[in-house]
């Protein structure tokens, strides 16, 4: 199964033009229809997508959701989710894509999964919306697209605000939808709940400043113990659903927290290392460089400049 790590890599794979920015993109489906691969076999990618489809035919499969509503639809793609489609070249609507790197650099979107649970892999069901709701959502997409295509230095500050507005509107419609049906669908409900609990536990564990331990928060065994299951079973379920090991999920979260602190704070490397429960600044720097090929200081200087 193909696995696309970046938005440009994904765009190339489905045969559409490269994005303006490597960590954020906005499209309307109409512009894609002339070149996009209409029948895409199962694959995974490592970023978020939120789409509103006002019309179009064919089949799209997102995770364990195989039946999209017949009418206008809002749907999501979460990182590491399995996707595939067999569509007709007549889709209309908009979608945005944004990476974990985009979230790490954003002041407003740091706790995105806590505030917008419909982006979690077990809750991201497609749902139908009324036409007037489509029009409201589409206007926000159009505002994002207008900013995205200009060259103003502050455009991403406005884009982040529009994305936050979009997420809040979607949250409102999503709340209406799940009150009418089961948000989890039918299959693998227990496994999906376990994945969600694991993801939430990673987030909350690093927010607990009362903890005085180090390596346990970096260990799969720590989370398995908290979830009252064997580490091998946790790893098996997580990898089956996402394609990544439990350890890789922990490391990705650590990396995103590190990037966020390097960008948004003036903390020293030593302070960041200990705040993320590394037992030494050197180990933190080695971890960061292994995953990014850059030292923390280099990343901070390049990103801020």
NORPEPE-V733211 format. One record per helix or strand of 3 or more residues. SS is the DSSP state (h for helix, s for strand). FROM is the first residue (numbers start at 1). LEN is the number of residues. If there is no record, write none. Layout:
ss | from | len
SS | FROM | LEN
SS | FROM | LEN
This chain:
ss | from | len
s | 2 | 3
h | 7 | 7
s | 24 | 5
h | 29 | 4
s | 39 | 7
s | 47 | 9
s | 58 | 5
s | 73 | 5
s | 82 | 6
s | 92 | 8
h | 100 | 6
h | 112 | 4
h | 117 | 3
h | 131 | 18
h | 155 | 24
h | 189 | 19
h | 215 | 4
h | 220 | 7
h | 231 | 12
h | 246 | 19
h | 269 | 7
h | 281 | 12
h | 296 | 9
